[in-house]
Amino acid sequence: MTAPFRRSPPAPFRGVLPEAVDLAVIGGGVIGISTALFAARAGLRVAVLEKGYVAAEQSSRNWGWIRVQGRDMAEIPIALEAQELWKALDAEAKGRMGVRQVGVSYLARTDADMAGYAAWLDQARPLGVTSHLMTRAKMHEVLGNPTGPWIGGLHTPTDMKAEPWVAVPELANMAIESGAVVVEGCAVRALERKNGAVTGVITEAGTIACEQVVLAGGAWSSLFLNRHGVDIPQLSVRSTALATSPLPQIMPSAAADNRMAMRPRDDGGYTLAPSGFSELFLGKDALRHMKYYLPLALTGDFDVHLRGPQPKGFPDAPGTPRFWRHDEVSPFERMRVLNPEPNREKISEVKRRFAQAYPEMGHVAHMEAWAGMIDVLPDVVPVVDRAAKIPGLIVATGMCGHGFGIGPAFGRILADMARGEEPGHDLSRFSMTRFSTGARLVPGPNI
């Protein structure tokens, strides 16, 4: 399975740029593609504009978990809907997305870990989760008798996985079959506006008239918004992952502790990652928004390591312009795919930890290692809201590494918002204005 970010042109999703649509979607990740799918099925004329390739960035680089476990309480009803949508969509695709119920476990090393899981479960249980605490003996049964210091954990048997690099392009095919247009290699430079309201999107290939736009640009969203006078404290952090070569299928479930995440893959290997470890490359936005992130950093709950400046061309890199004219080449054209180098030290470390947990697997080799830039917000929940300053613009960003699993449900919600329909869930937690009211930010769970 070659990930989309390893693809070479020609791109397969090269629709003809329409003159006008009801809804333009900026970004061809799981959120944008899911939005287009449900909008098209509801009868809207919709176009997805992707500067690089469908799912080339974080939507194909994530762990592939489709989980309810450990989510913020406001996300849980949406995540439950997403799981049902994933099952239905995978059935339409005849199983090609690799959706499978494997369960997710969070492993505890200490009694304090177990207490944290219990506290989350006390809040989540009334929302209909299947999660439960498990003993050390049950943990061994669920995870194939690993060797390690774990005393038990939290387990959600109905949580699932999929193969991200095939699932999102499959969703794009479904969207096209439903009438959407998907155009790769076509960056949106700016919004066209009249009296402040959206009247179209200006792309590198021409202007598309529309009155509704969904911005689902991942790590690039804040740069695009800033160009239009809208400021949110979104940053991006580097996270590393790898795919092992085929190994004995001893561990049937997905699991993580505070050092390692692991799940079985359809190709006979495992996806592994250094759980919780991320790297923040400094830039103007990182320094400007530090006031929002400092309280989160001081909790000690997040393993974030500061690095030097972002590489050239990245959204917060030195030299990346914050403003450009409509007729100028934009930063989105100068860097089609955000493709950071993985942390090689962490690759070696996580392979070693996995081999120690399952010595009967023998030598753990990897076929591919990669990194992605996760779009984050200081309270670890996304923005899904209309931009008050720009009528017609809906923003969906800052998924904080949780976007793949919940993507189809947020796509359905965004499509309904664009149609003027009620979203069916309370979205107040995801308001854009929460950063400007002066109210204390309440971080989501980090368990």
Salt bridges, closest charged atoms under 4 A:
ASP22 OD1 - ARG45 NH2 3.15
GLU57 OE2 - LYS51 NZ 2.74
ASP72 OD1 - ARG429 NH2 2.82
GLU75 OE1 - ARG71 NH1 3.47
GLU75 OE1 - HIS402 ND1 3.90
GLU81 OE2 - ARG412 NE 2.88
GLU81 OE1 - HIS425 NE2 2.68
GLU84 OE2 - LYS87 NZ 3.04
GLU92 OE1 - ARG41 NH2 2.86
ASP122 OD1 - ARG125 NH1 3.73
GLU141 OE2 - LYS138 NZ 3.26
GLU163 OE2 - LYS161 NZ 2.79
GLU163 OE1 - ARG263 NH2 2.91
GLU170 OE2 - ARG96 NE 2.82
GLU184 OE1 - ARG7 NH2 3.02
GLU204 OE2 - ARG336 NH1 2.63
ASP231 OD2 - ARG288 NH1 2.96
ASP231 OD1 - HIS289 NE2 3.75
ASP257 OD2 - ARG109 NH2 2.89
ASP266 OD1 - ARG100 NH2 3.71
ASP266 OD1 - LYS161 NZ 2.53
ASP267 OD2 - ARG265 NH2 2.67
GLU279 OE1 - ARG238 NE 2.80
GLU279 OE2 - ARG307 NE 2.88
ASP285 OD1 - ARG288 NH2 2.77
ASP285 OD2 - ARG322 NH2 3.52
ASP303 OD1 - HIS305 NE2 2.65
ASP316 OD1 - ARG322 NH2 2.51
ASP327 OD1 - ARG325 NE 3.01
GLU328 OE2 - ARG325 NH1 3.36
GLU333 OE2 - ARG189 NE 2.86
GLU341 OE1 - ARG344 NH2 3.51
GLU349 OE2 - LYS346 NZ 3.35
GLU349 OE2 - ARG353 NE 3.34
GLU368 OE2 - ARG6 NE 2.50
ASP379 OD2 - ARG429 NH1 4.00
ASP379 OD2 - ARG434 NE 2.64
ASP416 OD2 - ARG412 NH1 2.89
ASP416 OD1 - ARG419 NH1 2.87
